[in-house]
């Protein structure tokens, strides 16, 4: 196992490599997952995420490719909390923690590198001062990225605050298991351990109502071809799935690409996954220097607490206090 680093103009990239040809590239700009390289069924190694080959593109394109999103991922209706006016950066609403500045496009400090017999990793930290984007409290966020010899990649977020505030981070990775974005995600099979989705309004803010997935195109409780499901969803997926109770043995999400043989399993201690199928996402830029960004080129998987949680009592708690630090953990296992 090994850790190497590469200095770029805007960032430092850390490459974590295990003994099974799996490697992860992490940037200290936005605590971003730049690439996840895994072998296919024939041993050919390729990147299974969408991103960029050069660091300066991450500052130019604010589409959250692989970025850590904080303080709060997703939308907050009305852009306010507990009397505090938050950054209105999605109409009259607030999204992905605000833009002044965006934590996803800010420099994080390297705290330490991790190297043991069975794990390698890096810990990055960002200090969000009180009042940033309207949030109360000085919030310290540490992001720990660890790869082990079992091809499990774990991201853990630790939050500590000087005053009650909101904390609901995610990692905004766009997956494409074909490798190097060879094909669209339509050939992939998806399974999600969720009986319900959160209904959203025209601005994609949750209404507070949970809807059953039964007999709808959102029913992924059994392995389902993504292309078949998306053919019934003209606007694609941009959907909060309310996860069923977590068990250690059963991941909340499975994604596989039958042609490459690659498989992904995700465990999270959050209560939802936001799935975004990039339907309608057309761009005049190259993904990984290979192909132009196009609809359904990736599936963004965002583990987090249900969005707009403070406005809906049944969505669970994302209020962090000085006496109650918060830990969020998401693991990605590749085979």
Buried (B, 14 or more C-beta within 10 A) or exposed (E): BEBEEEEBEBBBBBBBBBEBEBBBBBBBBBBBBBBBBBBBEEEEBBBBBBBBEEBEBBEEBBBBBBBBBBBBBBBBBBBBBEEBEBBBBBEEBBBBBBBEEBBBBBBBEBEEEBEEEEBBBBBBBBEBEEEBBBBBBBBBBBBBBBBBBEBBBBBBBBBBBBEBBBBBBBBBBBBBBBBBBBBBBBBBBBBBBBBBBBEBEEEBBBBBEBBEBEEEBBBBBEEBBBBEBBEEBEEBBBBBBBBBEBEEEEBBBBBBBEBBEBBBBBBBBBBBBBBBBBBEBEBEEBBBEEEEBBBBBBBBBBBBBBBBBBBBEEBBEBBBBEEEEBEBBBBBBBB
